[in-house]
Amino acid sequence: MLAPILEETANELRGCGVFAQDYINAYLNITTLYQVQDVQILLYFRNGVPSGRRIGAISKEQLLKDISFRLTS
């Protein structure tokens, strides 16, 4: 499951960015806007603009690598 990994990572990186969870059934306008079709999806934003996405399960280590890459590029 992605939620525990995201929550743990958000706690470790507090102050480095914003981590948010969306429930696709509750916010259909967001899912339509960002073309979310999968339940487990990470959307990355930089300066309020989508900068990438990852679909499916992900390890904490890979999540940290993704975040590091997006912060430095």
ChimeraX commands (.cxc) that place a marker at each C-alpha (Angstrom):
marker #1 position 0.00,0.00,0.00 radius 0.5
marker #1 position 1.16,3.46,-0.84 radius 0.5
marker #1 position -0.50,5.44,1.96 radius 0.5
marker #1 position 1.78,4.33,4.83 radius 0.5
marker #1 position 4.92,4.94,2.75 radius 0.5
marker #1 position 3.71,8.38,1.73 radius 0.5
marker #1 position 2.80,9.28,5.31 radius 0.5
marker #1 position 6.17,8.13,6.68 radius 0.5
marker #1 position 8.08,9.98,3.96 radius 0.5
marker #1 position 6.03,13.14,4.51 radius 0.5
marker #1 position 6.89,13.06,8.20 radius 0.5
marker #1 position 10.60,12.64,7.47 radius 0.5
marker #1 position 10.66,15.42,4.88 radius 0.5
marker #1 position 8.44,17.86,6.77 radius 0.5
marker #1 position 9.17,21.39,5.54 radius 0.5
marker #1 position 10.59,20.26,2.19 radius 0.5
marker #1 position 7.30,20.32,0.34 radius 0.5
marker #1 position 3.63,19.48,0.53 radius 0.5
marker #1 position 2.35,15.94,0.65 radius 0.5
marker #1 position -1.36,15.41,0.08 radius 0.5
marker #1 position -3.68,12.48,-0.38 radius 0.5
marker #1 position -6.76,12.59,-2.52 radius 0.5
marker #1 position -9.63,10.18,-2.48 radius 0.5
marker #1 position -10.66,9.73,-6.08 radius 0.5
marker #1 position -14.31,9.11,-5.31 radius 0.5
marker #1 position -14.60,12.29,-3.27 radius 0.5
marker #1 position -12.81,14.67,-5.65 radius 0.5
marker #1 position -13.79,13.72,-9.17 radius 0.5
marker #1 position -12.91,17.18,-10.50 radius 0.5
marker #1 position -9.26,16.68,-9.49 radius 0.5
marker #1 position -9.11,13.20,-10.98 radius 0.5
marker #1 position -10.51,14.53,-14.24 radius 0.5
marker #1 position -8.22,17.55,-14.31 radius 0.5
marker #1 position -5.07,15.43,-13.89 radius 0.5
marker #1 position -6.36,12.41,-15.82 radius 0.5
marker #1 position -6.09,10.02,-12.90 radius 0.5
marker #1 position -7.27,6.58,-13.91 radius 0.5
marker #1 position -5.43,4.40,-11.41 radius 0.5
marker #1 position -5.99,4.13,-7.69 radius 0.5
marker #1 position -2.30,4.11,-6.74 radius 0.5
marker #1 position -0.78,7.10,-8.48 radius 0.5
marker #1 position 1.67,9.74,-7.36 radius 0.5
marker #1 position 1.48,13.14,-9.00 radius 0.5
marker #1 position 4.52,15.35,-8.60 radius 0.5
marker #1 position 4.19,19.13,-8.81 radius 0.5
marker #1 position 6.82,21.83,-8.99 radius 0.5
marker #1 position 5.75,25.44,-8.49 radius 0.5
marker #1 position 2.13,24.36,-8.81 radius 0.5
marker #1 position 2.64,22.69,-12.20 radius 0.5
marker #1 position 2.52,18.92,-12.71 radius 0.5
marker #1 position 6.07,17.65,-13.22 radius 0.5
marker #1 position 5.58,13.90,-13.29 radius 0.5
marker #1 position 3.65,10.88,-12.18 radius 0.5
marker #1 position 4.26,7.35,-11.01 radius 0.5
marker #1 position 1.63,4.63,-11.24 radius 0.5
marker #1 position 1.52,1.63,-8.96 radius 0.5
marker #1 position 3.22,0.56,-5.77 radius 0.5
marker #1 position 6.57,2.13,-4.91 radius 0.5
marker #1 position 9.12,1.53,-2.19 radius 0.5
marker #1 position 10.08,4.24,0.25 radius 0.5
marker #1 position 13.60,4.25,-1.19 radius 0.5
marker #1 position 12.30,4.83,-4.72 radius 0.5
marker #1 position 9.95,7.56,-3.49 radius 0.5
marker #1 position 12.88,9.35,-1.86 radius 0.5
marker #1 position 14.90,9.04,-5.09 radius 0.5
marker #1 position 11.99,10.45,-7.10 radius 0.5
marker #1 position 11.59,13.40,-4.75 radius 0.5
marker #1 position 15.32,14.09,-4.70 radius 0.5
marker #1 position 15.45,14.02,-8.50 radius 0.5
marker #1 position 12.51,16.39,-8.83 radius 0.5
marker #1 position 13.96,18.82,-6.29 radius 0.5
marker #1 position 17.30,19.01,-8.08 radius 0.5
marker #1 position 16.16,19.08,-11.71 radius 0.5
marker link #1:1,2 radius 0.2
marker link #1:2,3 radius 0.2
marker link #1:3,4 radius 0.2
marker link #1:4,5 radius 0.2
marker link #1:5,6 radius 0.2
marker link #1:6,7 radius 0.2
marker link #1:7,8 radius 0.2
marker link #1:8,9 radius 0.2
marker link #1:9,10 radius 0.2
marker link #1:10,11 radius 0.2
marker link #1:11,12 radius 0.2
marker link #1:12,13 radius 0.2
marker link #1:13,14 radius 0.2
marker link #1:14,15 radius 0.2
marker link #1:15,16 radius 0.2
marker link #1:16,17 radius 0.2
marker link #1:17,18 radius 0.2
marker link #1:18,19 radius 0.2
marker link #1:19,20 radius 0.2
marker link #1:20,21 radius 0.2
marker link #1:21,22 radius 0.2
marker link #1:22,23 radius 0.2
marker link #1:23,24 radius 0.2
marker link #1:24,25 radius 0.2
marker link #1:25,26 radius 0.2
marker link #1:26,27 radius 0.2
marker link #1:27,28 radius 0.2
marker link #1:28,29 radius 0.2
marker link #1:29,30 radius 0.2
marker link #1:30,31 radius 0.2
marker link #1:31,32 radius 0.2
marker link #1:32,33 radius 0.2
marker link #1:33,34 radius 0.2
marker link #1:34,35 radius 0.2
marker link #1:35,36 radius 0.2
marker link #1:36,37 radius 0.2
marker link #1:37,38 radius 0.2
marker link #1:38,39 radius 0.2
marker link #1:39,40 radius 0.2
marker link #1:40,41 radius 0.2
marker link #1:41,42 radius 0.2
marker link #1:42,43 radius 0.2
marker link #1:43,44 radius 0.2
marker link #1:44,45 radius 0.2
marker link #1:45,46 radius 0.2
marker link #1:46,47 radius 0.2
marker link #1:47,48 radius 0.2
marker link #1:48,49 radius 0.2
marker link #1:49,50 radius 0.2
marker link #1:50,51 radius 0.2
marker link #1:51,52 radius 0.2
marker link #1:52,53 radius 0.2
marker link #1:53,54 radius 0.2
marker link #1:54,55 radius 0.2
marker link #1:55,56 radius 0.2
marker link #1:56,57 radius 0.2
marker link #1:57,58 radius 0.2
marker link #1:58,59 radius 0.2
marker link #1:59,60 radius 0.2
marker link #1:60,61 radius 0.2
marker link #1:61,62 radius 0.2
marker link #1:62,63 radius 0.2
marker link #1:63,64 radius 0.2
marker link #1:64,65 radius 0.2
marker link #1:65,66 radius 0.2
marker link #1:66,67 radius 0.2
marker link #1:67,68 radius 0.2
marker link #1:68,69 radius 0.2
marker link #1:69,70 radius 0.2
marker link #1:70,71 radius 0.2
marker link #1:71,72 radius 0.2
marker link #1:72,73 radius 0.2
view
